[in-house]
Amino acid sequence: MISKTPVPPYYAVIFTSLRTDGDHGYDKTANRMVELVQKQKGFLGLETARSEIGITVSYWKTLEAIQEWKNNLEHLTAQKSGKEKWYAAYKIRICKVERDYEF
């Protein structure tokens, strides 16, 4: 599903990842993170796709809201597990969306 975002400006966090083999609790935690982030102040939407690489883009009202999500206690625990067992590599990019359009 394509997120319905407000009129810019707003922010996008792009999380690109390569997974390790096996689930090791990943799906359960990923589902919990989606449930939790939707309640986070300043969260606007989420889009995700996975094939050989995974790309998740989350949309935010402010940089402060992004930082609050990064520091959420459950999210911190998931981040630690990601480094220890779920991801072979990942990169995070934070962007300011200044213009968007759609069809």
Beta strands, then each sheet from edge to edge (+ up, - down):
strand 1: 10-19
strand 2: 43-50
strand 3: 54-60
strand 4: 87-97
sheet 1: 2+ 3- 1+ 4-
end
